[in-house]
């Protein structure tokens, strides 16, 4: 199992962008004069210039699908680098946002990378999961808005506390579980629920699938809740928990209907021995 060309290009773009994002702040730390012109009197202008320059380079270097992969990898990599910088050197009330940025960008990039690694024939722009759904986009924007409003009126509310570090642990654990699930399933994993069984589609019951029937959903569920703990967003924490639970409840029922159709008694036996892994979600059974 080797990384395909699309994955290699994305990894190079992602890594370079993450490194470049930290350069201006590192130079400031060592008191290097980066303000070579009045135009660059604001460090954020430098970041905009760097990101624009990177996008120009990949526009000249790649075309078509590879350009679409590269531009998203650059954006996510730069977001990771910037998030790390903010989490380290920004004022206390902004540090949680930096950690969140690093978590979010890593999640979306790694979704593409693991598919490019384990199932390159299925890789697409949608593998970044950046356009998951309208509801997902609204939820993300709502969490950013809540953070900014609460930070504006109660800055100390966003100082890193134990709850934020616990959220970080939850995000890392959820991320690892989800990626282990994808690596274990390999070509049997897909971001979309399949309605037709392919010739090489197998029921995976080993590895993390011995623990949960839907380990990738378990990981994503706790990752999503963890992001709001990191931001210390009380309202979105509750909203994310409810919305994520409802989404995965419906998704698992839909998916298990197709899996029962694909694998019949084999999947029935699997259901009897292994739970879904999500609280109060039993999935779909033939006697439902």
C-alpha positions in Angstrom: 0.0 0.0 0.0 1.7 3.2 -1.3 0.6 6.8 -1.4 -0.7 7.7 -4.9 0.6 10.7 -6.9 -2.3 12.9 -5.8 -1.6 12.1 -2.2 2.1 12.9 -2.5 1.5 16.2 -4.2 -1.1 17.1 -1.5 1.3 16.2 1.3 4.1 18.3 -0.1 1.8 21.3 -0.6 0.3 20.9 2.9 3.6 20.6 4.6 5.3 23.5 2.8 2.3 25.8 3.5 2.3 24.9 7.2 6.0 25.7 7.5 5.7 29.0 5.5 2.8 30.1 7.7 5.1 30.2 10.7 8.0 32.0 9.1 6.9 35.7 9.7 6.2 35.1 13.4 9.5 33.2 13.8 11.4 36.1 12.2 9.7 38.5 14.6 10.7 36.3 17.5 14.4 36.6 16.6 13.9 40.3 16.0 14.5 40.1 12.2 13.2 43.1 10.4 10.6 41.7 8.0 8.8 45.0 7.5 10.8 45.8 4.4 8.2 48.2 3.1 5.3 50.2 4.6 3.0 47.8 2.8 4.1 45.1 5.2 3.6 47.1 8.4 0.9 44.6 9.5 1.9 40.9 9.9 -1.5 39.8 8.6 -0.8 41.5 5.3 2.4 39.3 5.1 0.3 36.2 5.6 -2.2 37.3 2.9 0.8 37.9 0.6 2.4 34.6 1.3 -0.8 32.6 0.8 -1.5 34.5 -2.5 2.0 33.8 -3.7 1.7 30.1 -2.9 -1.6 29.9 -4.8 0.0 31.6 -7.8 2.8 29.1 -7.8 0.5 26.1 -7.8 -1.7 27.7 -10.4 1.3 27.8 -12.7 2.5 24.3 -11.7 -0.7 22.3 -11.8 -3.9 22.0 -13.9 -7.2 20.4 -13.5 -7.7 17.9 -10.7 -4.2 18.3 -9.4 -4.6 22.0 -9.0 -7.8 21.5 -7.1 -6.0 19.1 -4.8 -3.0 21.4 -4.4 -5.0 24.6 -3.7 -7.0 22.9 -0.9 -3.9 21.3 0.6 -2.1 24.7 0.6 -5.1 26.4 2.3 -5.4 23.7 4.9 -1.6 23.5 5.5 -1.4 27.3 6.0 -4.4 27.1 8.4 -2.5 24.5 10.4 0.7 26.5 10.6 -1.2 29.7 11.5 -3.2 27.8 14.1 -0.1 26.5 15.8 1.4 30.0 15.8 -1.7 31.5 17.4 -1.9 28.8 20.0 1.7 29.5 21.0 2.2 33.2 20.9 -1.2 34.9 20.7 -2.8 36.5 23.8 -4.5 34.0 26.2 -8.0 34.7 24.9 -7.0 33.7 21.3 -5.0 30.5 22.1 -8.0 28.2 22.0 -9.0 29.4 18.6 -5.5 28.6 17.3 -5.7 25.1 18.7 -9.1 24.7 17.1 -7.7 25.8 13.7 -5.0 23.2 13.9 -7.5 20.5 14.8 -9.9 21.4 12.1 -7.4 21.8 9.2 -5.6 18.6 10.2 -8.9 16.7 10.2 -10.0 17.8 6.8 -6.6 17.3 5.2 -6.1 13.9 6.8 -9.4 12.7 5.4 -8.1 13.2 1.9 -4.7 11.8 2.7 -5.9 8.5 4.2 -8.2 7.9 1.2 -5.4 8.7 -1.2 -3.3 6.1 0.7 -5.8 3.3 1.3 -8.2 3.6 -1.6 -6.7 5.8 -4.4 -9.4 4.8 -6.9 -12.0 6.5 -4.7 -10.1 9.7 -4.1 -11.8 12.9 -5.2 -12.1 16.6 -4.2 -15.0 15.5 -1.9 -12.4 13.4 0.1 -11.4 16.6 1.9 -15.0 16.7 3.3 -14.9 20.5 3.1 -18.4 20.6 1.6 -19.9 17.9 3.8 -23.4 19.5 4.0 -25.1 22.9 4.4 -25.8 21.9 8.1 -22.1 21.2 8.7 -21.1 24.6 7.3 -23.8 26.4 9.4 -22.6 24.6 12.5 -19.0 25.5 11.9 -19.8 29.2 11.3 -22.1 29.2 14.4 -19.2 28.0 16.6 -16.9 30.6 15.2 -19.5 33.3 15.8 -20.1 32.1 19.4 -16.4 32.1 20.2 -15.9 35.7 18.8 -19.0 37.1 20.6 -18.1 35.5 24.0 -14.5 36.5 23.6 -15.5 40.1 22.9 -17.7 40.5 25.9 -16.0 38.0 28.3 -12.3 37.6 27.2 -11.4 35.6 30.3 -14.0 33.0 29.3 -11.8 32.0 26.5 -8.6 31.6 28.5 -7.3 28.0 28.2 -8.7 25.9 31.1 -8.9 22.2 31.8 -12.0 21.8 29.7 -10.2 23.0 26.6 -7.3 20.5 27.1 -9.8 17.8 27.7 -11.5 18.7 24.4 -8.1 18.5 22.7 -7.6 15.0 24.1 -11.1 14.1 22.9 -10.3 15.5 19.4 -7.0 13.6 19.1 -8.6 10.3 20.3 -11.5 10.7 17.9 -9.2 11.5 15.0 -7.0 8.5 15.7 -10.0 6.2 16.0 -11.5 7.4 12.8 -8.3 7.1 10.8 -7.7 3.6 12.3 -11.1 2.7 11.0 -10.4 3.9 7.5 -7.0 2.2 7.4 -8.6 -1.0 8.7 -11.4 -1.0 6.1 -9.1 0.2 3.3 -11.0 -0.2 0.0 -14.2 -1.0 1.8 -14.4 2.5 3.2 -16.2 5.3 1.4 -17.3 8.8 2.5 -20.7 8.1 0.8 -23.2 5.4 1.7 -23.0 2.8 -1.1 -26.3 1.6 -2.6 -24.8 -1.1 -4.8 -22.4 -3.8 -3.6 -19.1 -3.8 -5.6 -17.4 -7.2 -6.4 -14.6 -6.6 -3.9 -16.7 -5.2 -1.1 -16.1 -7.2 2.1 -17.6 -7.0 5.6 -14.8 -5.8 7.9 -15.1 -7.2 11.4 -11.4 -7.1 12.6 -9.3 -4.4 14.2 -11.3 -1.5 15.6 -14.4 -3.0 14.0 -14.2 -5.7 16.8 -15.0 -2.9 19.2 -17.6 -0.9 17.3 -19.7 -1.5 14.2 -19.1 2.1 13.1 -15.7 3.2 14.6 -15.3 6.0 12.0 -18.6 7.6 13.1 -17.7 7.1 16.8 -14.4 8.9 16.2 -16.1 11.7 14.3 -18.9 12.1 16.9 -16.5 12.6 19.8 -14.1 14.7 17.6 -17.0 17.1 16.8 -17.9 17.5 20.5 -14.2 17.9 21.4 -13.9 20.9 19.0 -16.5 22.8 21.0 -14.8 21.9 24.3 -11.6 23.3 22.9 -13.3 26.6 22.0 -15.2 26.5 25.3 -18.4 27.2 23.5 -21.3 26.2 25.9 -24.1 26.8 23.5 -22.5 25.1 20.5 -21.3 22.2 22.7 -25.0 21.3 23.4 -26.0 22.0 19.8 -23.2 19.9 18.4 -23.9 17.0 20.7 -27.6 16.9 19.7 -27.1 17.6 16.0 -24.2 15.1 15.7 -26.2 12.4 17.5 -29.2 12.9 15.3 -27.0 12.9 12.1 -25.2 9.6 13.0 -28.5 8.0 14.3 -30.1 8.5 10.8 -26.9 7.8 8.9 -26.3 4.5 10.7 -29.9 3.3 10.1 -29.5 4.1 6.4 -26.1 2.4 6.2 -27.2 -0.7 8.0 -30.2 -1.2 5.7 -27.7 -1.4 2.8 -25.3 -3.6 4.8 -28.0 -6.1 5.7 -28.9 -6.1 2.0 -25.3 -6.7 1.0 -24.3 -9.3 3.6 -27.5 -10.7 5.0 -27.1 -13.2 7.9 -23.4 -12.4 8.2 -24.2 -8.8 9.2 -27.0 -9.9 11.5 -24.5 -12.0 13.4 -22.1 -9.1 13.5 -24.8 -6.9 14.9 -25.5 -9.3 17.7 -21.9 -9.4 18.8 -20.8 -5.8 18.4 -22.6 -2.5 19.2 -22.5 0.7 17.2 -20.3 2.4 19.7 -22.5 5.5 19.9 -24.7 6.2 23.0 -28.3 5.2 22.6 -27.9 4.3 19.0 -28.7 0.6 18.3 -28.8 0.9 14.5 -31.2 -0.9 12.2 -32.2 -4.5 12.8 -34.5 -6.8 10.8 -37.0 -6.7 13.6 -36.9 -2.9 13.8 
